[in-house]
Amino acid sequence: QVQLVESGGGLVQPGGSLRLSCAASGSIVSRNAMGWYRQAPGEQRELVASISSGGNTNYADSVKDRFAIARENAKNTVYLQMNRLKPEDTAVYYCNIRTYWTVDIWRDYWGQGTQVTVSS
């Protein structure tokens, strides 16, 4: 089993910054991707950013050039640095790890979610 523990959510003013962190523990295979998803009220959960164990990153267009994802592979920890936050960024943010046995066989694990509220 894999467990994810998130921290860093909270209330921030528009234009401010926030840093989320997530630590994974348990039976984690070397090949994996970690990422952050978010879900606003009445909306579908969407990918915000992800980073593979090899360091490849992907970002949603809405956060590109504002957010940065990074990881420490040895600690199975992922971070999301959020800058120039907008009210539209308000959502519950979920940490995710996708572990791969092969390129086509994988399993997802999820954190409990942390609330990010951007408001003046």
C-alpha positions as CSV (number, residue, x, y, z in Angstrom):
1,Q,0.0,0.0,0.0
2,V,1.0,3.6,-0.6
3,Q,0.0,6.6,1.6
4,L,0.2,10.2,0.7
5,V,0.4,13.0,3.2
6,E,-0.2,16.6,2.0
7,S,0.4,19.9,3.6
8,G,0.6,23.6,2.8
9,G,-3.0,24.6,1.9
10,G,-4.6,27.7,3.2
11,L,-5.9,31.2,2.5
12,V,-4.0,33.6,0.3
13,Q,-4.7,36.9,-1.4
14,P,-4.7,37.2,-5.1
15,G,-1.2,37.6,-6.4
16,G,0.2,35.8,-3.4
17,S,2.1,32.5,-3.2
18,L,1.7,29.2,-1.6
19,R,3.7,26.0,-1.5
20,L,2.2,22.6,-1.2
21,S,4.1,19.4,-0.3
22,C,3.2,15.8,-0.4
23,A,5.2,12.8,0.9
24,A,4.5,9.3,-0.3
25,S,5.3,6.2,1.7
26,G,4.9,2.5,1.4
27,S,5.5,0.1,-1.5
28,I,6.6,2.6,-4.2
29,V,8.2,1.4,-7.4
30,S,11.0,3.3,-9.0
31,R,9.1,4.2,-12.1
32,N,6.3,6.6,-11.2
33,A,4.8,10.0,-11.7
34,M,3.7,12.4,-9.0
35,G,1.3,15.2,-9.5
36,W,-1.3,17.6,-8.2
37,Y,-4.9,17.7,-9.2
38,R,-7.5,20.1,-8.1
39,Q,-11.3,20.2,-7.9
40,A,-13.4,23.3,-7.5
41,P,-17.0,23.2,-6.4
42,G,-19.2,21.9,-9.2
43,E,-16.2,21.1,-11.4
44,Q,-14.4,18.0,-12.5
45,R,-11.1,17.1,-11.0
46,E,-8.3,18.3,-13.3
47,L,-4.6,17.8,-13.6
48,V,-2.6,20.9,-12.4
49,A,0.9,19.6,-12.8
50,S,2.8,16.3,-12.8
51,I,6.4,15.2,-12.7
52,S,7.9,11.8,-13.5
53,S,10.6,10.0,-11.7
54,G,12.8,11.0,-14.6
55,G,12.0,14.7,-14.1
56,N,9.7,15.3,-17.0
57,T,6.9,17.8,-16.2
58,N,3.5,18.8,-17.5
59,Y,1.4,21.7,-16.6
60,A,-2.2,22.8,-17.2
61,D,-2.3,25.8,-19.5
62,S,-4.1,27.8,-16.8
63,V,-1.1,27.5,-14.4
64,K,1.8,27.5,-16.9
65,D,4.4,30.1,-15.9
66,R,2.8,30.6,-12.5
67,F,3.2,27.2,-10.9
68,A,6.3,25.0,-10.6
69,I,6.4,21.4,-9.6
70,A,9.5,19.7,-8.2
71,R,10.3,16.4,-6.5
72,E,12.9,14.7,-4.3
73,N,13.0,11.2,-5.6
74,A,14.9,9.8,-2.7
75,K,12.2,10.9,-0.3
76,N,9.2,10.3,-2.7
77,T,8.2,13.9,-2.0
78,V,6.6,16.3,-4.5
79,Y,6.1,20.1,-4.1
80,L,3.9,22.6,-5.9
81,Q,5.1,26.2,-5.8
82,M,2.1,28.4,-6.7
83,N,2.8,32.0,-7.5
84,R,0.7,34.9,-8.7
85,L,-2.4,33.1,-7.4
86,K,-5.8,34.0,-8.8
87,P,-9.3,33.4,-7.4
88,E,-9.8,30.8,-10.1
89,D,-7.1,28.7,-8.5
90,T,-9.4,28.2,-5.5
91,A,-10.0,24.4,-5.1
92,V,-9.2,21.3,-3.2
93,Y,-5.8,20.2,-4.3
94,Y,-5.0,16.5,-4.3
95,C,-1.7,14.8,-4.4
96,N,-1.3,11.8,-6.7
97,I,1.2,9.2,-7.4
98,R,1.0,6.8,-10.4
99,T,3.2,3.7,-10.0
100,Y,4.1,1.8,-13.1
101,W,4.8,-1.9,-13.5
102,T,4.9,-1.5,-17.3
103,V,4.2,1.4,-19.5
104,D,0.5,0.2,-19.7
105,I,0.0,-1.2,-16.3
106,W,-0.2,1.3,-13.4
107,R,-2.0,2.2,-10.3
108,D,-3.0,5.5,-8.7
109,Y,-2.9,6.6,-5.1
110,W,-4.4,9.8,-3.8
111,G,-3.9,12.1,-0.9
112,Q,-6.8,13.4,1.3
113,G,-6.8,16.8,-0.3
114,T,-5.9,20.2,1.0
115,Q,-8.0,23.4,0.5
116,V,-6.5,26.4,-1.3
117,T,-8.5,29.5,-1.2
118,V,-7.5,32.7,-3.1
119,S,-9.5,35.6,-2.0
120,S,-9.1,39.3,-1.0
